[in-house]
Amino acid sequence: MIRALALRLIRIYPLAWRKRYEAEVCALIDDSRLHPRDLAELLRGLVTERARELMLSTEHVGRTMFLLSAMRFVLAVGIVALAFVTGQAVRTDPVSDAVQISVGVGALCFLTALVWSMIRVRKIRRATPAFRYPAWVGAAFIGGLFVTISAMTAVGLTQPSEPHDLSTFGRYIPWITYSMYAGWAMDHLSFFWPEQPLLAAFGELSWAKAEIKSGEQWVAGCHEMMALGVPSPLDDALAQVARGAARRDEAQRKLDALGYRARFERNRHHGNPA
């Protein structure tokens, strides 16, 4: 089951990536004992590779970066909305006090762990920007948040007990609560999502490659002019190519510093994506 899911994930990686690495990674999957956490790492690699493909294939890098960031928010809202709909679908009335107390205690414990992990993640990010938690941690918390919201909705813990007697502010408490859940979901989706420094590095690499391509075309035009005996700004064209190459190398250095690699390697313990 896990192996089949892993191979299915590999098949929806970008075509350029699959041409270079699919055979190697599939062989690695066949030779390794896979765990659910490996699927989470493959999913994170898939999102990163798709983001990389978008950033390197567009001329509107800033707009693409914004859309990729916005997609994480939309996905977080979708997760919370789906959890709410699921809870409403399985809701039955009346719900015993024992069930409500059990769900409430379980939800409180999970949400406390969620807040603690969110605070810890942000502290670690400030101290070491290249650090990333294993993807399975984010998957576990997002799955747990989905179950928690669904259970709380099903037993009515997210709704006010006396809706007709609420103040104007009180009517908005459920919306505030679900907004908070969406924020937590978005924070833990960052375990999979390329963050701004990585997207910026992809953007710089895209701009550098475009500058090199333009400079090479300029150089070719200069050579044609020289062949016809016409003076040409060849030195300026070569300087543009050199600037593009320097920017490309700097962007690649940033990508390496952020821990990004376009391939998978076997680490010391498991066949996990790098």
N, C-alpha and C positions, 0 to 999 in steps of 0.2 A: 504493500500500500504506500509506504513512505517513499520507496524507490520509484514507484510509478509517478507519484506526485512530483518528485524531484526532476524526473526526466521530462514531465509535462512543462514544468517551469523553465527548464533549459530551452525547450522548443519555442518559447515566446520571447526569448532574448532577441535583441536586434540582429539582423542578418549578418552584418559585418562582424559582429562579435562571434556569432556561431561559426562563420567560415574559418575563423582563426582558432577557436578554443573548444567548440562543441565536442569534437572527438575526444580530446584530452579530458574534459570534465566528465563526459559520460563514462569513460574508462575508469576515472577516479570514483565515480558513484558505484560502478559495478564491483570495484575492489574494496569498497569501504562498508562498514556497518553504519547505516544512517540512523539518525535520531531526529525527533521533531525539531530540535533546535537547528539542525542543518537546513531544514526547509525554510526556517525564518531567515537564515543567512542567505540562502538562494533568492528569497524574495527581496531582501535588501539589495543584493547585487542586481537583480532585475530592475528595480526602481532606479538605481544609480546609473545603470547602463542606458536605460531609456532616456533619462534626463541628460546624460552625456550626449547621446545621439541627437536629441533635440537642440541642445546648446551649440553643437558643432555644425549643424545643418541649416541654421537660420541666420538671416542677416539682421534680424531684430532681436538681438541678444537680451537687451533690457526687458522688453515685453515678455519674452519667453521665460526669463527668470521670475518675473512677477507672476505669470500664470502658473508656473510650477509651485511657487510658494502658496498661491491662492488655492491650488488643488488640495493641499494638505488640510486647509481649513474646511473646504467643502466636504472632504472625506470624513473629517472628524464630526461635522454636523450630521452627515449621513449615518454614521455609526450610532450616534445618540438617538437620532430619529427612528432608526430601525429597531433599536432596543426598546424605545417607548412603544412603538407599534406592536412589537412582540409581546410586551407586558400587557398591553390592552387586550390583545387577542386571547391570552390565556387567563385573563382575570375572571375570577368567580366571586360572587357575593352571596352570603357574607363570608368573611375570612376570620378564622378564630384568632383570639388574642395571642395564643401560644405561637401560631405561625407568624403573626406580625412581629412579635418580640424576637423570635429566632432570626427572621429575615433582617430585622433592624440591627441586631447585634452583629450578625455576619457582615452586613453592609458597612457598619461603622468600623469594624476591624479592617476590612479591605480598603475603605476610603482613607483610613489613617495610614496604611501602608503605601497607598498611592501618593498621598501628599508627601510623605517622608521620602519616597523615591524621587519625586519630582524636585524637591529641594536639593537632594543629594546630587542629582544629575546636573542641575544648574550650577552648583558649586564646583563640581568637577570640570564642567565645560569652561568656566572662567579660569580655572587654574591650568588646565591642559586642553586647549581647543581641539587638538587632534584626537583626543580620547573619544571612543564610542563604546557604549555598553553593547554586549551581545544582543543580536536582534531578537532572540527568543525572550529576553526580559520584556521588551516592548510588546511582543505578541501576547505574552502571559497577562500583562496588565491591561491591555486593550480587551482581551477576551474576558478577563475578570470584571472589567468595567461594564461590558455589555451585559453579562449575566446579572450583575448587581443592579443596573438600571432596570432591566426587565423584571427582576424579582420584586424590586421596590414598587414599580408601577403596578405589577400584578396584585399586590396586597394593599395598594392604595397609600403607601407611605410618602409618595411624592405629591399627593394632593392635600389641600387643606381640609381639616376635619369639619369645619363649618363654613362652606364657601359663601353663604349668604350674609354672614356677619363680618366679613373681612373689611378692613380699611382699603383705601385706594392702593396703597403700597402693597398690602398683603395679597392683592389679586395677582401681583407680578412675581410673587415668591417662586412659584413653580418654574416660570420662565428663567428667573435668575439661577435657580438650581440646575436646570438643564444647560444653561449657558456655561456654568461652572464645569459640568461634566464634559461639555464639548471642548473646553479649554484643556482639561486634563487629557482627553483623547488626542488632541492636537499635539500636546507636549510629548506624549509617548509615541505618536506616529513619527516623530523626529528620529526614533531609533532606526527607521527604515528610510526616511526621506533625506535627500541631499540638502544640507543646510546652506545658508547664504555664503559662507567662505568657499565651500566646494563649488556652488553654482557660479560664484564670481570667478573662480579659477578656470572653470570650463568656459566661461564667457571670454576671459582673457586669452585662452588658447584659441578660441574661435576667431577673435579679432586678429590675433597674430597670424594665423593661417591665411586669413583673407588678405592681410597686408603683404604677406610673402607672395601669394598668388598674383596680386596686383603688381607687385614689384617685378616679378618674373616676366609678366606680360610686357611691362614697360621696358625691361632689359631687352626682350626679343624685338620690340619695336625700335629700340635704339640701334641694335645691330643691323636691322633692315635699312635704317636711315644711313648708317655708316657705309653699308654696301653700295648705296646709291651716291655716296660722296657728300652727304648732307650732315652738317654738324648735329650732334645729338647729346643730350644730358645723361650720358651713360653713367657717370660717377654718381649722380643723384639717384638714378634707378638702382644701382648696386647698393647705395647707402640705405635705401628703403628696404631692400631684401635683408640686409644685415640687421636693421632695426627690428624687422619682423621676426627674424631668427632669434634675436636676443630676447624679445618678448615671449616667443614660444618657449624657449628654454626656461625662462623665469616662471612662466605659468606651469610648466611641467614640474619645476622644483616645488612650487606651492602644492600641486596635487600630491606629490610624493610626501611632503610634510604633513598633509592632511590624512595620510594613510590610504589614499585612493590608488587602486591598481586595476588595470583593465583585464585581468585574468585571475584565475583561481590557483592556489598553491596548497599543497598539503602542509599543515602545521604539525607541531610536535605531537598532537594528541588525536586530531580528527581531520577528515577531509573537509575543512571549512573554507568558504570563500575568503579571499584576502581583500 
